[in-house]
Amino acid sequence: MKDQELLDQISKKLSALIAISFSPDTKKMTTSDGERMLRRFGLNNQEIADILGTTRRTIEVMKSRNRKNKKN
């Protein structure tokens, strides 16, 4: 991996963590809320799962359910 790619990945993850840390509703935030917020930063399922302390499969299911709920 090139140095610039690594720095870009670190920057993306750091930005997401900072946004969550300073979000006024962090204490009320559900895992599903966190998934949606982190997805906006372009993180993949495994990265989101690592940050939220859950599994990649759980994030995949949440993503699917959120998509279905958005359609209704």
N, C-alpha and C positions, 0 to 999 in steps of 0.2 A: 504494500500500500504506500502510495506517495505521501510525503509529509503534508502537502496541502490538503489532500483528501482526509487525512487523519485530523488535521486541525478543523476542517469544516464539520466533520462528524462531532467532534468535541464541542464546538461552538453551538451546534444545533441542539445537542442534549443539554448543555448548560443553560441556554436560553429557555428551554422548556422547564427545567427545574426552577429557575428563577421566577418564571411566570407563575408556577404553582405555589411557590413559597410565599409570594406576595399577593396572591389572590385573596380578597377579603372573605371569600366563602370556603376557604380551604378546609376548615374544621367541619363544615357541613357537606363537603364534596363527597359524593359516592365514587366508587371505582369506575362506574359508567361515566360519570362527569369527567373524571380524570382521563379516561380513555379518549373522550371527545376532545378535550383540551390538548392533550399530547399529540393527537392525530393532526391537529391544525399546524403543528410544528414540523410535520413531515416525518415523524418517527415511525418505524415499522412495528409490527406486532410484538416482536421479541423485545425491542427496546422499551416499549410501553409496559410490557409485562414485568421487565426487570425493575423499572422505576416504581411501579405500583405494588410490587411484591406478590405477583400472581403468575399464572402460566400463560404461555403464548396462546394456548387453546381457549382459555377463558376470554382473552382479549378478542379472539376471532369470533366467538359466540356473541360477545357484547356488540361488536361491530355489526354483525348480522342483525341482531335484534334492534339496534339503534336505527339501522337502515330501514327495517320493516316498520318501526314505529313512526319514522319520518314520513313514510308514504301514506299512513292512515290519518 
